[in-house]
């Protein structure tokens, strides 16, 4: 069984009720209301989940909790309640059972799925792989590994075409986005 990171707990807003603001790199929390989760301390900074965002087994430092989403996900943020309210969880990452997530998702596409998609480039770049994702507020950014470098690619139709049926991502021209290729 796999567990996936859906959000980072950013800040406690109501102690006594366990209400937190969290940041969501994607729409995973948007389909969930009340659910079971595991909270794992962040070790790699605010934009890198532990274990690259995917676990096969829950580590010993994880907290098993019940979570209730209290607001819609807007601009990559939402409010959640955590029970039991036994500690301060700011900076922790929220991991959810992948099976439960797939049951509720409908036709939505999650970042963790993109990481497994086959990548192609119309400009001829080879050996391309998506290694991460981040939010800018305006749109998402895919972190793409190519020739030992990481290139940030805006997740927009101008730069990326996603084919869910065939599990492929086609980039329009990676070379044009490579800052070292002047």
C-alpha atoms as an extended CHARMM CRD file, in Angstrom:
* protein
*
       182  EXT
         1         1  UNK       CA              0.0000000000        0.0000000000        0.0000000000  PROA      1               0.0000000000
         2         2  UNK       CA              1.3630000000        3.4340000000       -0.9330000000  PROA      2               0.0000000000
         3         3  UNK       CA              0.8240000000        6.7880000000        0.7490000000  PROA      3               0.0000000000
         4         4  UNK       CA              1.0550000000       10.1190000000       -1.0630000000  PROA      4               0.0000000000
         5         5  UNK       CA              1.7880000000       13.6250000000        0.1510000000  PROA      5               0.0000000000
         6         6  UNK       CA             -1.0830000000       16.0210000000       -0.5850000000  PROA      6               0.0000000000
         7         7  UNK       CA             -0.3530000000       19.1000000000        1.5100000000  PROA      7               0.0000000000
         8         8  UNK       CA              2.0180000000       20.8200000000        3.9180000000  PROA      8               0.0000000000
         9         9  UNK       CA              0.6840000000       22.1170000000        7.2270000000  PROA      9               0.0000000000
        10        10  UNK       CA              1.6410000000       25.7750000000        7.2130000000  PROA      10              0.0000000000
        11        11  UNK       CA              0.2310000000       27.4480000000       10.3110000000  PROA      11              0.0000000000
        12        12  UNK       CA             -1.9880000000       26.7980000000       13.3260000000  PROA      12              0.0000000000
        13        13  UNK       CA             -4.8920000000       29.2680000000       13.3030000000  PROA      13              0.0000000000
        14        14  UNK       CA             -7.0170000000       27.9640000000       16.1940000000  PROA      14              0.0000000000
        15        15  UNK       CA             -5.3730000000       26.0030000000       18.9920000000  PROA      15              0.0000000000
        16        16  UNK       CA             -8.0820000000       24.0950000000       20.8960000000  PROA      16              0.0000000000
        17        17  UNK       CA             -9.8510000000       23.1110000000       17.6780000000  PROA      17              0.0000000000
        18        18  UNK       CA             -6.7810000000       21.9550000000       15.7370000000  PROA      18              0.0000000000
        19        19  UNK       CA             -7.4840000000       24.2220000000       12.7500000000  PROA      19              0.0000000000
        20        20  UNK       CA             -4.5750000000       24.8010000000       10.3820000000  PROA      20              0.0000000000
        21        21  UNK       CA             -3.8910000000       26.5020000000        7.0860000000  PROA      21              0.0000000000
        22        22  UNK       CA             -2.1700000000       24.1860000000        4.6480000000  PROA      22              0.0000000000
        23        23  UNK       CA             -0.5950000000       24.5810000000        1.2270000000  PROA      23              0.0000000000
        24        24  UNK       CA             -1.5570000000       22.1250000000       -1.4780000000  PROA      24              0.0000000000
        25        25  UNK       CA              0.7310000000       21.5050000000       -4.4820000000  PROA      25              0.0000000000
        26        26  UNK       CA             -2.1450000000       20.3360000000       -6.6760000000  PROA      26              0.0000000000
        27        27  UNK       CA             -5.8230000000       19.5330000000       -6.2200000000  PROA      27              0.0000000000
        28        28  UNK       CA             -5.6420000000       16.3180000000       -4.1840000000  PROA      28              0.0000000000
        29        29  UNK       CA             -7.3830000000       17.7690000000       -1.1300000000  PROA      29              0.0000000000
        30        30  UNK       CA            -10.1240000000       19.2790000000       -3.2920000000  PROA      30              0.0000000000
        31        31  UNK       CA            -11.8950000000       15.9200000000       -3.6530000000  PROA      31              0.0000000000
        32        32  UNK       CA            -11.6120000000       14.9000000000        0.0050000000  PROA      32              0.0000000000
        33        33  UNK       CA            -13.8310000000       16.0340000000        2.8870000000  PROA      33              0.0000000000
        34        34  UNK       CA            -13.1920000000       13.9290000000        5.9970000000  PROA      34              0.0000000000
        35        35  UNK       CA            -10.4000000000       11.3600000000        5.7870000000  PROA      35              0.0000000000
        36        36  UNK       CA             -7.6650000000        9.4900000000        7.6410000000  PROA      36              0.0000000000
        37        37  UNK       CA             -4.1050000000       10.7290000000        7.1490000000  PROA      37              0.0000000000
        38        38  UNK       CA             -0.5830000000       10.5150000000        8.5010000000  PROA      38              0.0000000000
        39        39  UNK       CA              1.4230000000       13.5950000000        9.4450000000  PROA      39              0.0000000000
        40        40  UNK       CA              5.1590000000       13.3750000000        8.8470000000  PROA      40              0.0000000000
        41        41  UNK       CA              7.6730000000       16.0560000000        9.8580000000  PROA      41              0.0000000000
        42        42  UNK       CA              9.1270000000       18.0760000000        6.9970000000  PROA      42              0.0000000000
        43        43  UNK       CA             12.8870000000       17.6640000000        6.7090000000  PROA      43              0.0000000000
        44        44  UNK       CA             13.7410000000       19.0480000000        3.2890000000  PROA      44              0.0000000000
        45        45  UNK       CA             12.2010000000       22.5190000000        3.4250000000  PROA      45              0.0000000000
        46        46  UNK       CA              8.7690000000       23.9690000000        2.7650000000  PROA      46              0.0000000000
        47        47  UNK       CA              8.5120000000       22.9200000000       -0.8760000000  PROA      47              0.0000000000
        48        48  UNK       CA              9.9210000000       19.3650000000       -0.7250000000  PROA      48              0.0000000000
        49        49  UNK       CA              7.8850000000       16.6380000000        0.9560000000  PROA      49              0.0000000000
        50        50  UNK       CA              9.7720000000       13.9180000000        2.8110000000  PROA      50              0.0000000000
        51        51  UNK       CA             10.3610000000       10.6610000000        0.9280000000  PROA      51              0.0000000000
        52        52  UNK       CA              9.7910000000       12.4930000000       -2.3970000000  PROA      52              0.0000000000
        53        53  UNK       CA              6.0740000000       12.5730000000       -1.5450000000  PROA      53              0.0000000000
        54        54  UNK       CA              5.4900000000        8.8030000000       -1.7430000000  PROA      54              0.0000000000
        55        55  UNK       CA              5.7590000000        6.1090000000        0.9480000000  PROA      55              0.0000000000
        56        56  UNK       CA              5.2770000000        2.3570000000        0.8890000000  PROA      56              0.0000000000
        57        57  UNK       CA              5.3360000000        2.1000000000        4.6890000000  PROA      57              0.0000000000
        58        58  UNK       CA              4.5460000000        4.6340000000        7.3850000000  PROA      58              0.0000000000
        59        59  UNK       CA              7.6510000000        5.7300000000        9.3510000000  PROA      59              0.0000000000
        60        60  UNK       CA              7.7510000000        5.5940000000       13.1470000000  PROA      60              0.0000000000
        61        61  UNK       CA              7.7110000000        9.3990000000       13.5380000000  PROA      61              0.0000000000
        62        62  UNK       CA              4.3280000000        9.7330000000       11.7590000000  PROA      62              0.0000000000
        63        63  UNK       CA              1.1110000000       10.7540000000       13.5510000000  PROA      63              0.0000000000
        64        64  UNK       CA             -2.1110000000        9.0170000000       12.5080000000  PROA      64              0.0000000000
        65        65  UNK       CA             -4.9640000000       11.5630000000       12.5030000000  PROA      65              0.0000000000
        66        66  UNK       CA             -8.4510000000       12.2790000000       11.2270000000  PROA      66              0.0000000000
        67        67  UNK       CA             -8.6460000000       15.3050000000        8.9470000000  PROA      67              0.0000000000
        68        68  UNK       CA            -11.6040000000       17.4310000000        7.9370000000  PROA      68              0.0000000000
        69        69  UNK       CA            -11.2020000000       19.9090000000        5.0850000000  PROA      69              0.0000000000
        70        70  UNK       CA            -12.9520000000       23.1000000000        6.2570000000  PROA      70              0.0000000000
        71        71  UNK       CA            -12.6750000000       25.2330000000        3.1220000000  PROA      71              0.0000000000
        72        72  UNK       CA            -12.3000000000       24.9190000000       -0.6170000000  PROA      72              0.0000000000
        73        73  UNK       CA             -8.7800000000       24.8280000000       -2.0220000000  PROA      73              0.0000000000
        74        74  UNK       CA             -8.0820000000       28.3310000000       -3.3760000000  PROA      74              0.0000000000
        75        75  UNK       CA             -4.7460000000       29.4690000000       -4.7670000000  PROA      75              0.0000000000
        76        76  UNK       CA             -3.1260000000       26.3230000000       -3.3920000000  PROA      76              0.0000000000
        77        77  UNK       CA             -4.3460000000       26.8440000000        0.2000000000  PROA      77              0.0000000000
        78        78  UNK       CA             -7.1410000000       25.5970000000        2.4200000000  PROA      78              0.0000000000
        79        79  UNK       CA             -8.1110000000       25.1650000000        6.0750000000  PROA      79              0.0000000000
        80        80  UNK       CA             -8.2630000000       21.7860000000        7.7470000000  PROA      80              0.0000000000
        81        81  UNK       CA             -9.0740000000       20.4470000000       11.2140000000  PROA      81              0.0000000000
        82        82  UNK       CA             -6.9010000000       17.7250000000       12.7180000000  PROA      82              0.0000000000
        83        83  UNK       CA             -8.0270000000       15.3110000000       15.4310000000  PROA      83              0.0000000000
        84        84  UNK       CA             -6.7730000000       14.3960000000       17.8810000000  PROA      84              0.0000000000
        85        85  UNK       CA             -5.3260000000       17.8460000000       18.5150000000  PROA      85              0.0000000000
        86        86  UNK       CA             -2.3000000000       16.5450000000       20.4000000000  PROA      86              0.0000000000
        87        87  UNK       CA              0.4850000000       18.7790000000       19.2000000000  PROA      87              0.0000000000
        88        88  UNK       CA              1.6980000000       21.5740000000       16.9940000000  PROA      88              0.0000000000
        89        89  UNK       CA              1.9140000000       20.2390000000       13.4470000000  PROA      89              0.0000000000
        90        90  UNK       CA              3.1290000000       23.3130000000       11.5340000000  PROA      90              0.0000000000
        91        91  UNK       CA              5.7190000000       22.1920000000        8.9780000000  PROA      91              0.0000000000
        92        92  UNK       CA              4.4030000000       18.6130000000        8.8230000000  PROA      92              0.0000000000
        93        93  UNK       CA              3.3230000000       16.9810000000        5.5640000000  PROA      93              0.0000000000
        94        94  UNK       CA             -0.0410000000       15.2730000000        5.1420000000  PROA      94              0.0000000000
        95        95  UNK       CA              0.1020000000       11.7830000000        3.5870000000  PROA      95              0.0000000000
        96        96  UNK       CA             -3.0150000000        9.9000000000        2.4210000000  PROA      96              0.0000000000
        97        97  UNK       CA             -3.5650000000        6.2880000000        1.3890000000  PROA      97              0.0000000000
        98        98  UNK       CA             -3.2920000000        6.1670000000       -2.4110000000  PROA      98              0.0000000000
        99        99  UNK       CA             -6.1690000000        3.6810000000       -2.7250000000  PROA      99              0.0000000000
       100       100  UNK       CA             -8.5780000000        5.9890000000       -0.8810000000  PROA      100             0.0000000000
       101       101  UNK       CA             -7.4390000000        8.9060000000       -2.9960000000  PROA      101             0.0000000000
       102       102  UNK       CA             -8.0880000000        7.0810000000       -6.2750000000  PROA      102             0.0000000000
       103       103  UNK       CA            -11.5680000000        6.0920000000       -5.0910000000  PROA      103             0.0000000000
       104       104  UNK       CA            -12.5660000000        9.7670000000       -4.6820000000  PROA      104             0.0000000000
       105       105  UNK       CA            -10.7370000000       11.4370000000       -7.5650000000  PROA      105             0.0000000000
       106       106  UNK       CA            -13.0260000000       11.0390000000      -10.5610000000  PROA      106             0.0000000000
       107       107  UNK       CA            -11.2070000000       12.2810000000      -13.6890000000  PROA      107             0.0000000000
       108       108  UNK       CA             -8.8080000000       14.6160000000      -11.8510000000  PROA      108             0.0000000000
       109       109  UNK       CA             -5.0860000000       14.2810000000      -12.5280000000  PROA      109             0.0000000000
       110       110  UNK       CA             -2.6570000000       14.4300000000       -9.6180000000  PROA      110             0.0000000000
       111       111  UNK       CA              0.9710000000       15.4680000000       -9.5980000000  PROA      111             0.0000000000
       112       112  UNK       CA              2.1350000000       12.0520000000       -8.3800000000  PROA      112             0.0000000000
       113       113  UNK       CA              0.5930000000       10.5470000000      -11.5210000000  PROA      113             0.0000000000
       114       114  UNK       CA              2.4900000000       12.9570000000      -13.7920000000  PROA      114             0.0000000000
       115       115  UNK       CA              5.7470000000       11.7460000000      -12.2410000000  PROA      115             0.0000000000
       116       116  UNK       CA              5.0620000000        8.3260000000      -13.7760000000  PROA      116             0.0000000000
       117       117  UNK       CA              4.0260000000        9.5610000000      -17.2480000000  PROA      117             0.0000000000
       118       118  UNK       CA              6.2210000000        8.9860000000      -20.2970000000  PROA      118             0.0000000000
       119       119  UNK       CA              7.7590000000       12.2930000000      -21.4380000000  PROA      119             0.0000000000
       120       120  UNK       CA              8.4810000000       13.4830000000      -24.9700000000  PROA      120             0.0000000000
       121       121  UNK       CA              9.6870000000       16.7600000000      -26.4450000000  PROA      121             0.0000000000
       122       122  UNK       CA              8.6740000000       18.1270000000      -29.8520000000  PROA      122             0.0000000000
       123       123  UNK       CA             11.9680000000       20.0110000000      -29.9840000000  PROA      123             0.0000000000
       124       124  UNK       CA             13.9300000000       16.7450000000      -29.9930000000  PROA      124             0.0000000000
       125       125  UNK       CA             15.1730000000       16.6010000000      -26.3910000000  PROA      125             0.0000000000
       126       126  UNK       CA             15.6390000000       12.9970000000      -25.2110000000  PROA      126             0.0000000000
       127       127  UNK       CA             15.9300000000       11.4330000000      -21.7610000000  PROA      127             0.0000000000
       128       128  UNK       CA             13.3420000000       13.7790000000      -20.2530000000  PROA      128             0.0000000000
       129       129  UNK       CA             11.6150000000       13.0710000000      -16.9040000000  PROA      129             0.0000000000
       130       130  UNK       CA              9.3230000000       15.0200000000      -14.5870000000  PROA      130             0.0000000000
       131       131  UNK       CA             10.8720000000       15.0590000000      -11.1050000000  PROA      131             0.0000000000
       132       132  UNK       CA              8.7060000000       17.5220000000       -9.1860000000  PROA      132             0.0000000000
       133       133  UNK       CA              6.0410000000       20.1930000000       -9.0990000000  PROA      133             0.0000000000
       134       134  UNK       CA              5.5130000000       23.5360000000       -7.3990000000  PROA      134             0.0000000000
       135       135  UNK       CA              2.8530000000       26.2530000000       -7.3920000000  PROA      135             0.0000000000
       136       136  UNK       CA              3.4040000000       29.8920000000       -8.3050000000  PROA      136             0.0000000000
       137       137  UNK       CA             -0.1310000000       31.1400000000       -7.7210000000  PROA      137             0.0000000000
       138       138  UNK       CA             -0.6470000000       31.8510000000      -11.4260000000  PROA      138             0.0000000000
       139       139  UNK       CA              0.0330000000       28.2820000000      -12.5630000000  PROA      139             0.0000000000
       140       140  UNK       CA              2.0210000000       25.2170000000      -11.6550000000  PROA      140             0.0000000000
       141       141  UNK       CA              5.6490000000       24.5930000000      -12.5500000000  PROA      141             0.0000000000
       142       142  UNK       CA              6.9120000000       21.1700000000      -13.5530000000  PROA      142             0.0000000000
       143       143  UNK       CA             10.4810000000       20.3770000000      -12.5440000000  PROA      143             0.0000000000
       144       144  UNK       CA             11.9030000000       18.5280000000      -15.5300000000  PROA      144             0.0000000000
       145       145  UNK       CA             15.2410000000       16.6920000000      -15.5460000000  PROA      145             0.0000000000
       146       146  UNK       CA             17.0790000000       16.8020000000      -18.8590000000  PROA      146             0.0000000000
       147       147  UNK       CA             20.7970000000       16.2410000000      -19.5180000000  PROA      147             0.0000000000
       148       148  UNK       CA             21.5990000000       16.4340000000      -15.8050000000  PROA      148             0.0000000000
       149       149  UNK       CA             19.8680000000       19.8000000000      -15.3690000000  PROA      149             0.0000000000
       150       150  UNK       CA             16.5250000000       20.7860000000      -13.8990000000  PROA      150             0.0000000000
       151       151  UNK       CA             14.3560000000       22.9790000000      -16.1060000000  PROA      151             0.0000000000
       152       152  UNK       CA             11.2470000000       24.6890000000      -14.7450000000  PROA      152             0.0000000000
       153       153  UNK       CA              8.3770000000       24.3510000000      -17.2090000000  PROA      153             0.0000000000
       154       154  UNK       CA              5.1410000000       26.3340000000      -16.7630000000  PROA      154             0.0000000000
       155       155  UNK       CA              2.1830000000       23.9580000000      -16.6610000000  PROA      155             0.0000000000
       156       156  UNK       CA              0.3020000000       25.6900000000      -19.4690000000  PROA      156             0.0000000000
       157       157  UNK       CA             -0.9210000000       24.6130000000      -22.8990000000  PROA      157             0.0000000000
       158       158  UNK       CA              1.7940000000       26.7480000000      -24.5060000000  PROA      158             0.0000000000
       159       159  UNK       CA              4.5340000000       24.5010000000      -23.0640000000  PROA      159             0.0000000000
       160       160  UNK       CA              2.9230000000       21.1890000000      -22.0330000000  PROA      160             0.0000000000
       161       161  UNK       CA              0.3720000000       18.8260000000      -23.5570000000  PROA      161             0.0000000000
       162       162  UNK       CA             -0.9690000000       16.0930000000      -21.2510000000  PROA      162             0.0000000000
       163       163  UNK       CA             -2.5770000000       12.9350000000      -22.6320000000  PROA      163             0.0000000000
       164       164  UNK       CA             -4.1710000000       11.0930000000      -19.6920000000  PROA      164             0.0000000000
       165       165  UNK       CA             -5.4610000000        8.2450000000      -21.8400000000  PROA      165             0.0000000000
       166       166  UNK       CA             -1.9370000000        7.3300000000      -23.0070000000  PROA      166             0.0000000000
       167       167  UNK       CA             -0.1460000000        8.5520000000      -19.8390000000  PROA      167             0.0000000000
       168       168  UNK       CA              2.1580000000       10.8690000000      -21.7730000000  PROA      168             0.0000000000
       169       169  UNK       CA              3.3980000000       14.4330000000      -21.3900000000  PROA      169             0.0000000000
       170       170  UNK       CA              4.6370000000       16.2440000000      -24.4880000000  PROA      170             0.0000000000
       171       171  UNK       CA              6.7380000000       19.3780000000      -24.0820000000  PROA      171             0.0000000000
       172       172  UNK       CA              6.6450000000       21.8580000000      -26.9620000000  PROA      172             0.0000000000
       173       173  UNK       CA             10.3460000000       22.8320000000      -26.7650000000  PROA      173             0.0000000000
       174       174  UNK       CA             12.4680000000       22.2250000000      -23.6490000000  PROA      174             0.0000000000
       175       175  UNK       CA             15.5660000000       23.8280000000      -25.1580000000  PROA      175             0.0000000000
       176       176  UNK       CA             13.7740000000       27.1800000000      -25.3240000000  PROA      176             0.0000000000
       177       177  UNK       CA             13.2020000000       27.0400000000      -21.5380000000  PROA      177             0.0000000000
       178       178  UNK       CA             16.7280000000       25.9420000000      -20.5910000000  PROA      178             0.0000000000
       179       179  UNK       CA             18.4600000000       28.9850000000      -19.0230000000  PROA      179             0.0000000000
       180       180  UNK       CA             21.9240000000       27.5010000000      -19.6380000000  PROA      180             0.0000000000
       181       181  UNK       CA             21.2830000000       27.1340000000      -23.3880000000  PROA      181             0.0000000000
       182       182  UNK       CA             21.9460000000       30.7530000000      -24.4220000000  PROA      182             0.0000000000
